[in-house]
Amino acid sequence: MNLTEEQIERYSRHILLKDVGGAGQEKLLQAKVLIIGTGGLGAPAALYLAAAGVGTIGLVDGDTVDLSNLQRQVIHFTADVNRLKVESAREKMEALNPDVRVVTYPERVNKDNIAAIIRDYDFIIDGTDNFPAKFLINDACVLSGKPFSHGGILRFDGQTMTYVPGSACYRCVFNAPPPKGAVPTCSEAGILGAVAGMLGTVQAAEALRYIIGKGRLLTNRLLIFNALDMEYRQVNIRRNPECPICGEHPTITELVEAEQPICDLRSRYHA
């Protein structure tokens, strides 16, 4: 192993696992993971990836911390209100693990910048809170051949799936963003804070398992849970040969953006 004595102690519980070991930990230290959105999903994912020793972690978010975020976005503290989320998160991650290099992008992804942002990363985590961004991330990852973890939460519910080239993508399941008004807006819906932590942690685990090359990823499966009744289920999905981006005759060959929903709640709902 090329680990220092301090790293052997820090990551000892990983190294003890036969499916990780020293070789797996070295893979983590050399890996690059990008988290788009440092809200409810991105916050726990960022903390666990930093703790695990993922060598480079990118954070993309153009927002500042709002008081209403603190109920679920556990990487941000009261003193961080009005700070850029990426800077607030970076500070906690570097304090947790100095092995980790955190790269910040204080901006929102769009069709013009996303390809360049994801280019150098091994795995992408979608921690965004709106359908246009989720479809944009899916399309960019499919066109760039990048694996990513999708996550979505609302009220007491969460869902997640993982895409790797060749598996079913987000559009294979959902095809296109829903019409305006079909899904509750931020002024109409709430979220149990722990639900965000539950799902963000699953997304972090997907990234870690992808990097070490062990276990069965959530590819061609949609994991759905309801925290009110604590019920989990899986739905098997298949790659759609008529999918507009990964199908046999794709109609989406360049990135486009759907219209972003407008939130009329002063304290803005973020995943």
Buried (B, 14 or more C-beta within 10 A) or exposed (E): EEBEEEBEEBBEEBBEEEEBBBEBBBBBBBBBBBBBBBBBBBBBBBBBBBBBBBBBBBBBBEBBBBEBBBBBBBBBBEEBBEBBBBBBBBBBBBEBBEBBBBBBBBEBBBEEBBBEBBEEBBBBBBBBBBBBBBBBBBBBBBBBEBBBBBBBBBBBBBBBBBBBEEBBBBBBBBBEBEEEEEBEBBEEEEBBBBBBBBBBBBBBBBBBBBBBEBEEBBBBBBBBBBBEEEEEEEEEBEBBEEBBBBBEEBEBEEBEBBEEBEBEEEEBBBB
